[in-house]
């Protein structure tokens, strides 16, 4: 068994051509580009039992070689994935079921009749690969760069394969993100943790691709630094998966959810105070602000205008054809992996970062509530929109971590605050102003809100 650590980056054909000539890859290319054709047949049962067990089984023809491979889903966060992989070289193009022993075969499939496995889809593509190597400090890094072009075919359905795959052969996994970010600075490369196998399954059932990562398990005594990292990784990973699925099917709800992940991430970045010095996140916040400035009005307009929703997929494709989104995703991944917010902060900042999440969050919400002075917006509902950044900071933490709070009716507080945020985002006509004043009164009288005072 080997552990595969890689990052996949969706690209266009023009971008793949540009990567072959990229100065950075040229300088570090130790092998030259080697061209090959790979023909891959994936297997599963009619009920897709392997997919549910999060494993993929394929038979690959690479030149004159036949290779049977079993891959586990492993861990995949924000485009950087780790999977266990078993390879067996075979003499002919036929599965060897005897190789699928308990050593690699999932325990939950122990009762499965392996003879029920059958071909379900293919991923055939050309691959130009090169060994990219350089010195990183005192350590050596070796990465296999692969430029893949072809298609996934499942029955009568097919999807293009066009991607850069960077696989770590030697060195620190952080080097994968560093190289990817350097390439994405000038080329549109979109981190995409959907494997070729997942694309095949998605052709069978577009809804089978999960757009949400598992929620992190938060506890009241968990250090703020750890809780923030877990939540930020989840938001970033969700945003990437939502972007991929919206690119695939253009369903409007996915674009709304994508925007919400960015709003929540921006709210978290703006809430940590001395625990995350502003200088440490300046570039990320500036890019996030630019994305939100462009897409928030668009999504708001699309809520009531079908023509806006119809035009959105093409506009989103233009976003993905610009380096901005991919570079932001990769830079944020690097920032989180290196915990850059913990560098050069004061002793007080370090104490805050090490504080228990429950105590910190209750204090944070209380301070935000006091500064908001929500009751005055009964008299001045028109000015409520000015408080959107503060409301969104409170809303984001309540959405993501209210389970650690020791206050009454935390769920109701979150729900009513959501309504207030929605009203603050709507154009302020007479009806909306009246609704804002009434909702302010509702929030102000909540037991949870009073507990924050």
N, C-alpha and C positions, 0 to 999 in steps of 0.2 A: 504494500500500500504506500502511496505517496500523498503528500498534502499539496494541493494546488492553490496557490495564492495569485490572484489576477485581478485586473480591472478591464472591463469592456467599455469601449467608447463608440457610440454610434457616430457615423460619419457619412458624408456624401462621396460619390465616386471621385469628384474633383479634389476633395480633401485627401482621400487615400493617395491620389497621384501626387499631391503636394507633399505628403509625408515621406514618400520615397526620396524626395530631394531636399527634405528639411535639413538645414545646416547642423542642428544638434544631433540628429540621428546619423548623418553622414560622418560627423566627427567621431562618434562613439561606436560606429558599426564595425565589428570585428570579423564578420563572416561574409559580408555582401548579402544581397537579397537572393534567397533561394526560392524558386517557384515550384509549386506542386498542386495537384488536384486531390481533393479529399471527398470521398463518397461515403455517406453515413446513413445507415438504416437504424432507426430507433424501434424498440420493442416494448410492448406492454400488453396487458390483458384487455379484453373488450370493455371491462369496467374501469380501466385505468388505475389499477391497484398500485402500480409502481409510482405513479404520479402522486397519489395520496400519501404514500410512504416517503415522498420527497427524495426519490432516487431516479436516476436515468440509466438505461441500459442501451448501448449501441454497439453496432458492428461497423467498423471503418475499413475501407480499402484505401491504402496510401501506397500508390505505385503497385508493387507486386506483393505488398504485405497486407495481411488481414489482422486487425487488432480489435479484440473485444474489450469494452470498457464499461465499468460500473462506477457511477459518480453519486455521492451523496450531496444533498443540498447544502449542508454545512452552514456557515455563517455568511451573511451578505448584508453589509451596511453601507449605504450611500455609494454603491458602485464597487466597493472593494470587497472581494469575496474570498473565502477560504472553503475549500471542499476536499473531502477525502476521495481518492481516485484509485481504482484497481485496474490494471491493464494486463491482458494476456495476448500474446502473439499466437495466432492460429495458422493452420496449414490450408484452410479453405474457408469460403464465405458461408459459414454456418455456425450458429451459436453453439458453444460448448457449455451445456447446462451444468456439467459436473464442476465447472470452475466456480459456480455460484454457491459456495459453501457458507457455513455459519460464520466464518471469519469476516465475510463482507456482506452477507445477505441480511437485510433488516429482520430483527426478531418478530416484528409485527406481521411479516409475510411468511413466517415459518410454515404455515399450513397451506400456502399457495401452491397449486400444481404448476410447476414451472413449464410444463408442456403446453400450458394454455397461453403462453407468451406468443405474440404474433407481431409482424411488422405493422407499424401505424403511421409513420411519416419519415421523410428523408430530409437531410440537410446536406446538399451538395454544393461545394464552393471551391474556388481557387484560393490558395494561400501563398503570399509572399512573406517569408519570415527572415529575420536577421537576429544575430546575437548582439545586443547593445550592452556595452560594458564601460565602466568608468570607476575612478576612485572617489569614494565619499568619505572624507576625513581619512582615517587610517584603514577603513574597510573597503572591500571591493564589492561592487554591485554588478550583477549580471541579470539582464532582463531579455526575454525573448519577445520581440515585437512581431506581431502577425497582422498583415493586411488581408482581410477576408472579404471576398465578393462571391455571391451566388444566390441561392434561394432555399427557403424551407417549403416543402410541398407536403400537404396532407389532403389526400383525396383530390378534389377539384380546387382546393384553396391553396394559395401560395403567397409568400411574403419575401421581399428582397433581404438578403444579408449584405450589409455594407458596414464594416466596423474595423476598428483597431483594437487588438487584444494585446495587453501587456501582461506577461506572466513572469513572476519572480523566480529566478533560478538560484540566485545567491545574494545575500544581503538583507537589509532592513526593509520590511514592507512599506515603510514611509517613503522609500525611494520610488515606488510605483507612482504614488500620488505626486511626488515632486516632478518626475519626468512628464507625467500626464499634464500637470498644470503648466509646465514650460511649453509644451506643444500646443495646449489650448489657448495660450496667450494670444496667438495669431490665427488659429484655425478653429472652426466650429466643431468641437468634439463634445458630445453629450454623454456623461456617465450613465450607464444603463446596465442594471444588474439582472436583466432578463436574459437567460441563457438561450442558446439555439434550441435546446430541448423545450424550454418553456414556450418559445414561439410556436413550436410545432403543436403543443397542446392548446395554445391559445387559438390556433386556427380551427381546432375542433370546437372549442367553446371559449369565445372572447371573454366571458365572465370569470373564467377559471384563474385569470391572472390577478392576484391579490394586490390592491393598490395601497394597502395599509400594513405596515410592519407591526409586530406584536408590541403592545404597550409595555414600557418598562415597569418593573415592580418597585414602587417607591415606598419608603418608610419614613416615619416622622423623625427618626434619629439618623437617617442617612445624611452625610455631609452635603451641603449645598453644591459644592463643586461636582460631586458625583451625580447628583440629581440633575443638575443643569446639563452635564455632558450627555447623560442618557436621553433626556428629552430633546436636546438639540440634534443628536444623531437620528432620533426617530423622525423629527420634523423634516430634516434634510432628506433622509431616505424616502419618506412618504412623498415629498415634493418631486423627487426624481421619478418615482414609480408612477405618480399621477401624470407627470409630463409625458412619460413614455406611453401610457395608455390613452391619454387625450390625443397625442400624435397619431395613435393607431386607429381610434374610432371616432374622435371628434365629439364625444358626448359632453354637452355643456356643463353638466354637474361636476365633471372631473376638473374642468378649468376653475370653477368656483372653489373646489376643495384644494386645488394646487395653490391658488392665491391665499387661502386661509392658512396653509402651512407656512407661507412666507410671512404673513402678518404675525402669526404666533412666534416665529423665530425672531423677527425684528423686536417684538415685545419682550422676549426673554433677554435679548442682547442689551436692551435698554433698561433692564430692571435690576442688575446686579450691583450697581454702585461701585464701591471701592474693591469689591471682590473681582471685578473685571474692569480694569482701567480703560477708559474710553480710547486711549491710544492703541490698545491691543486689538480693538475690533473696528477701528475707523474704516479701513478699506471695505470690510464686509458690510458694515452699516451703510456706507455710501452706495454700494452696488445694490443692496436690498432696497434702499430708498428709491433708487432710480427705477428698479423693477416695479415697485409698488406704485410709483407715480405714473408709470405707463399703463399698468394693467388694472389697478383698482377702479379708475373711472370707466374703463372698458367693460369690466365685469358688472359694475353697478348699472351701466346703461343697458347691458344685455338682459337684465332681469325683467325689463318691460318692453324690450324691442327685439323682435325675432330676427330682423335684418342684421343686427349686431351679432347675434348668436350664429347666424349662418356664415357670416364673414370671418368669424373668429379662428377657425382651423387654419385658414390661409395666413392670417396674421401671426398665429402661433408658430407656424412653419417658418415664417420670416425670423421670428425670435430665435428659433433653434438654428437657423442658418447664420446667425451672428455669434461670435465667440463669447458674448457676455454670459449667457446662462450656464454654459458648460464650465467656463473659467470660474464663475462664482461657486458652483457646486464643488469643484475640485479644491479651490482655495479654502472653502469652509471645512471640507473634509480634513485637509492638512492642519488647519487651525484647531480643530477638535482633537485630532489624533495626537498632536503635540501639546495639547492643553495650553495654548499660547496665552490665554487670559490669566494664567497663574504666574507668568513671568513678570518681573519688575513691579510687582504690586507691593504695597506697604504691609507692615506687620498687621495693621488693622484689617486690611483687605484679606490677608491670609486667614485671620481669625474668622472673618465673616464667611469666607469660602469653606471653612471647616465646621461651621455651625450646623446644628441639626436642621434639616429641612422644615420640620413642623414649626419649630419656634421662629425660624427666620421668616417663613411664609406668613405666619400670623402677624408678625411685626411689620413686614413689608405691606401687607394689605391694609393694616390699620393706618400706617403712614400715608398711603395713597388715598384712603378714604377720607382722612382728615384734610389732606390738601385739596381734595376734590370739592368738599363742601357741597355735596349733592343737593341739599335742601334748597339752596339759593336758585337752582335752575327751575324750581316751580314758578318763580317770578320772572326768570330770564331764560326761558327754554330755547330762545334763538341762539344763545351763546354756548349751548351744550356741545356743539361740534368741536369747539376749541379744546375740549377735554378728551377727544378721541384717543390720543396716545396713552393717556393715563388709564382711560377705561379699557383699552385693549391690553395694557399690561396686566390689569387686574383680571380681565376676562381670560387671558391666556393661561395664567397660573391656576385659576379656578377650573378651567377646562382640563388641564393636564395633571393637576396635583391636589385637587380639593379633598381627596381621600385622606390626606395626612392632617387635615385641619381638625382642631377640637372646638368647633363652633356648632350651634344648632342649625339645622336645615341648610347645610352647605350646598346641597344639590339645588334647592329652591333659589338660593342666592345666586348661584351660577345661571340658572334659567332666566330669572328676572333681569339680571345684569345683561344677559344676551339681548333681551328685548330692548333694553335701553341703548345698547350699542347699535342695534339695527335702526332705531329711530334717529340716533345721532348721525347716521350715515345717509339718511334720506333727505331730499330737498325740503327746506323748511317752509311749507305752505301752512295755512291756518290749521288744517286738520292735523298735520304732523306736530305742530307746536303744542296743540292741546294734548295730543297723545304723549308727547315728551313730558309735559308737566304732570300728567296722571301717572306715568311710569316712574318718574322721580319720586313721587309720593309713595308708590308701592315699594320701591327699593328702600327708601328711608325708614319705612315701618317694619321691615323684615327683622326677625330675631337674629339672623346671621349677620346682618349689617350692624345692628346695635351691638353685637358681641365684639365687633372690630374696634369700637370706640374706646 
